[in-house]
């Protein structure tokens, strides 16, 4: 059985990230990180939160906040297409 204490540690780290980025919804927080994780289902919690902390450094945060809604939507669509293309390529 996995250590249940990891949940509080994970949630505290997530809370710190989210508090520094209060304008983002939870889905946006996850989507921005998950583009670089081919198998999100299989990643360990500690690996995921490290990637999330790396994604939301102050430098990267400012670049996301300067995008218009349309630019952010386009960027998300582009990332999704790229992710699907990588997965399809892996099936060949």
N, C-alpha and C positions, 0 to 999 in steps of 0.2 A: 504494500500500500504506500502510496506517495505521502510525504509528510504534509499534513494539513497546515502546518505553520507557514509553508511557502506562500499560501494564499494571502495572508496579511502582509507579508513582505512585498509581494508582487503589487497588491493594491495600493500600498503606501507609495511605492515608486511610481505607479501609474498616476496616483493623485498629484504628486509633485509635477509630473510632466503636464498633466491636464490643467493644473492651476497656472502654469506658465503660459498656457495656450487656451484661455477660456473661450475664445471665439470659435473654436473648433468643436464640432459634435463628436461623439464617441466613434461613430463610423468613419469620420474623416481621420481621426487619430490613427485608427487601425489601418485604413486603406493606404494612407501615406507611407506606412512602414511595410505593409505586406507586399508591396510591389517587388521588393527585393528578396522575398522569401518564397521560393518555388512551391514548397509543400507546407503551407501554413498549418495544416492539420497535424503535422508531425513534429513541429518545433517545440522544444522544451520551454517552459515558462521563463526561466532565467535567460535563455538565449533571446527570446522575443523581447523582453523588457530591455536588454542591453541594446538591441537594434533600435528600439523605440527611443531610448535615451540618446543614442547617436543621431537619430533622425531629427530630434527636436533640440539640437544645440541652438543657442541664440542666433547664430549666423543663418542657419537653415530656416528658423522660425520666421525671420524677417522677410525672407524671399517668398514664403508662402502667403504672408499677409498682404503683400503688395499686389497680388494678382486680383484682377476683377473676377466677378462670379463666372463670367463667360470663359476667361482664361483658365480659371481653376477647373471648371467643368471640362474644357478641352484637354487639359493636362491629365485629368483623371481618366478620360476616355482613351487617350493615347496610351497611358500606362496599362490600362486594361487590355487593349489590343495587343500591346507588346507582350504582356503576360500570357495571353492566350496563344500567341504565336510561338513563344518559347515552349509552352506545354505541348502544343501540337508537334513541334519539331522533335521533342523528346519521344513522341509516339512513333516516329518513323523508323 
